[in-house]
């Protein structure tokens, strides 16, 4: 089955809803400009609600070593997701230093972005293909042209993000063969406000995709 990541969760109720609906990953955002930002203390409390079978991802943007150390010590995530301009070597060093899985988000505006993505092979554990960043790096609710992935030789684990919603995620899975899908604004009633009914609908749509 396609994996499901619900990102930008910020309340106990929506953490529980994502877990109950069948999400394989929950995402916590630590980036103050984002409406989904949570403090490290709040992130740790939310992470404590997540069962062992569900993996916790913390999203960061161009973090320094001190911040990464604080995140790992306080939140103890399974995965660090890098959403800024982090170089491949920096992602690799962070993963090794903190003994944590690393994902790198790549904004796909055209085919040349796939060349950039290839530089992360052997450095990140997974690529997350998203729409090119707008005002914020991620969570903008905009899809990219899925045809860019048609002939891509990705050669490593990857996930699909960008503009996914309950009404289009099944088509996205059929079109791209994505092994994991990532949603944030597509299950919100307002920026940063997750909707439990939409979370359930999204997970149901993924499960029913053919």
C-alpha positions as CSV (number, residue, x, y, z in Angstrom):
1,X,0.0,0.0,0.0
2,X,1.1,3.6,-0.7
3,X,2.5,5.3,2.4
4,X,0.7,8.3,3.8
5,X,2.3,11.3,5.5
6,X,0.1,13.9,7.1
7,X,2.3,17.0,7.6
8,X,1.9,20.1,9.6
9,X,0.0,18.6,12.5
10,X,-0.1,20.7,15.6
11,X,-2.8,19.4,18.0
12,X,-3.3,16.2,19.9
13,X,-6.7,15.7,18.3
14,X,-5.3,15.8,14.7
15,X,-2.3,13.6,15.6
16,X,-4.8,11.0,16.9
17,X,-7.0,11.4,13.9
18,X,-4.1,10.9,11.5
19,X,-2.9,7.8,13.4
20,X,-6.5,6.4,13.5
21,X,-7.0,7.0,9.8
22,X,-4.0,5.0,8.9
23,X,-1.2,7.4,8.3
24,X,2.2,5.8,8.1
25,X,4.0,9.1,8.9
26,X,3.1,12.2,10.8
27,X,4.9,15.5,10.1
28,X,5.7,18.3,12.6
29,X,6.9,21.6,11.2
30,X,9.6,23.6,13.1
31,X,9.9,26.7,11.0
32,X,8.5,29.9,12.7
33,X,7.2,31.7,9.5
34,X,4.9,28.7,8.8
35,X,1.3,28.7,10.2
36,X,2.0,25.1,11.1
37,X,5.1,25.8,13.2
38,X,5.3,24.1,16.6
39,X,7.9,24.7,19.3
40,X,10.2,21.9,20.2
41,X,8.5,21.4,23.5
42,X,5.1,21.1,21.8
43,X,6.5,18.9,19.1
44,X,7.9,16.5,21.8
45,X,4.5,16.3,23.5
46,X,2.8,15.6,20.1
47,X,5.5,13.0,19.2
48,X,4.8,11.2,22.5
49,X,1.3,10.4,21.2
50,X,2.6,8.6,18.1
51,X,2.7,4.8,18.3
52,X,5.9,3.0,17.4
53,X,4.3,1.7,14.1
54,X,3.9,5.3,12.8
55,X,7.0,7.3,12.0
56,X,7.5,10.9,13.1
57,X,9.1,13.4,10.7
58,X,10.3,16.9,11.7
59,X,10.4,19.4,8.9
60,X,13.2,22.0,9.0
61,X,14.5,24.8,6.7
62,X,18.2,25.4,6.5
63,X,18.9,24.4,10.1
64,X,22.2,24.8,11.8
65,X,23.9,22.0,13.8
66,X,22.7,23.4,17.1
67,X,19.1,23.4,16.1
68,X,19.3,19.9,14.7
69,X,20.9,18.7,17.9
70,X,18.1,20.3,19.9
71,X,15.4,18.7,17.7
72,X,16.9,15.3,18.0
73,X,17.4,15.5,21.8
74,X,14.0,17.0,22.5
75,X,11.6,15.5,19.9
76,X,13.5,12.3,19.0
77,X,12.1,12.1,15.5
78,X,12.5,9.1,13.2
79,X,13.2,11.4,10.2
80,X,14.5,14.9,9.5
81,X,13.0,16.5,6.4
82,X,15.0,19.3,4.9
83,X,13.0,21.9,3.0
84,X,15.6,24.6,2.3
85,X,18.7,25.0,0.2
86,X,20.7,22.3,2.1
87,X,23.5,20.8,0.0
88,X,23.7,17.1,-0.5
89,X,26.8,16.9,1.7
90,X,25.1,18.7,4.6
91,X,22.2,16.3,4.5
92,X,24.5,13.3,4.5
93,X,26.5,14.7,7.4
94,X,23.4,15.5,9.4
95,X,22.0,12.0,9.0
96,X,25.3,10.4,10.1
97,X,25.9,12.8,13.0
98,X,22.5,12.4,14.5
99,X,21.9,8.8,13.4
100,X,18.5,9.7,11.9
101,X,16.9,9.1,8.5
102,X,16.9,12.1,6.2
103,X,14.6,13.3,3.5
104,X,15.2,16.2,1.1
105,X,12.4,18.1,-0.6
106,X,12.9,19.1,-4.2
107,X,10.7,21.6,-6.0
108,X,10.0,20.4,-9.5
109,X,9.4,23.3,-11.8
110,X,11.0,21.7,-14.8
111,X,13.0,18.7,-15.9
112,X,16.3,20.4,-14.8
113,X,15.2,20.0,-11.2
114,X,15.5,16.3,-11.6
115,X,19.2,16.7,-12.3
116,X,19.5,18.6,-9.0
117,X,17.6,15.8,-7.3
118,X,20.1,13.2,-8.5
119,X,22.9,14.9,-6.6
120,X,21.2,13.7,-3.4
121,X,21.6,10.0,-4.2
122,X,23.6,8.5,-1.4
123,X,23.2,11.6,0.7
124,X,19.5,11.6,1.6
125,X,17.4,8.5,2.3
126,X,14.4,9.8,0.4
127,X,13.5,12.6,-2.0
128,X,10.2,14.4,-1.6
129,X,9.0,15.9,-4.9
130,X,7.0,19.1,-4.3
131,X,5.9,22.1,-6.2
132,X,8.5,24.9,-6.4
133,X,8.6,27.0,-3.3
134,X,6.4,30.1,-3.2
135,X,6.1,32.3,-0.1
136,X,6.8,29.3,2.1
137,X,8.8,26.1,1.4
138,X,6.0,23.6,1.2
139,X,2.4,23.6,2.4
140,X,1.3,26.0,-0.4
141,X,-1.3,23.7,-1.9
142,X,0.0,23.9,-5.4
143,X,0.6,20.8,-7.6
144,X,3.4,20.5,-10.1
145,X,3.3,18.8,-13.5
146,X,3.3,15.1,-12.7
147,X,4.5,14.3,-16.2
148,X,7.9,15.4,-15.1
149,X,8.2,12.1,-13.3
150,X,7.2,10.0,-16.3
151,X,10.7,9.1,-17.5
152,X,12.6,10.0,-14.4
153,X,15.3,7.6,-13.3
154,X,15.0,8.4,-9.6
155,X,17.0,5.5,-8.3
156,X,16.1,5.9,-4.6
157,X,13.1,6.1,-2.4
158,X,10.8,9.0,-3.0
159,X,7.5,10.6,-2.1
160,X,5.0,12.9,-3.9
161,X,3.7,16.2,-2.4
162,X,2.3,19.4,-3.6
163,X,-1.4,20.2,-4.0
164,X,-2.6,16.7,-3.0
165,X,-6.2,16.5,-1.7
166,X,-8.8,13.8,-1.0
167,X,-10.3,14.4,-4.5
168,X,-7.1,14.1,-6.5
169,X,-4.7,11.9,-4.6
170,X,-5.9,8.6,-6.1
171,X,-5.3,10.0,-9.6
172,X,-1.9,11.2,-8.5
173,X,-1.0,7.7,-7.4
174,X,-2.2,6.2,-10.6
175,X,-0.4,8.7,-12.7
176,X,3.0,8.6,-10.9
177,X,3.1,5.3,-9.0
178,X,4.2,7.3,-5.9
179,X,5.2,4.9,-3.1
180,X,4.4,7.6,-0.5
181,X,2.2,10.7,-0.6
182,X,2.5,13.7,1.6
183,X,-0.3,16.2,2.3
184,X,-0.6,19.3,4.4
185,X,-2.8,22.2,3.2
186,X,-5.0,19.7,1.3
187,X,-6.5,18.5,4.6
188,X,-7.0,21.9,6.2
189,X,-10.0,24.2,6.7
190,X,-7.7,27.2,7.0
191,X,-3.9,27.7,6.9
192,X,-2.5,25.5,9.7
193,X,-5.9,24.3,10.8
194,X,-6.2,20.5,10.1
195,X,-9.7,19.1,9.4
196,X,-10.2,15.7,10.9
197,X,-12.8,14.7,8.3
198,X,-10.5,15.7,5.5
199,X,-7.6,13.7,7.0
200,X,-9.9,10.6,7.1
201,X,-11.1,11.2,3.5
202,X,-7.5,11.6,2.3
203,X,-6.4,8.3,3.9
204,X,-9.5,6.5,2.6
205,X,-8.8,7.8,-1.0
206,X,-5.2,6.5,-0.8
207,X,-6.3,3.1,0.4
208,X,-8.9,2.9,-2.4
209,X,-6.6,4.1,-5.2
210,X,-6.2,1.6,-8.0
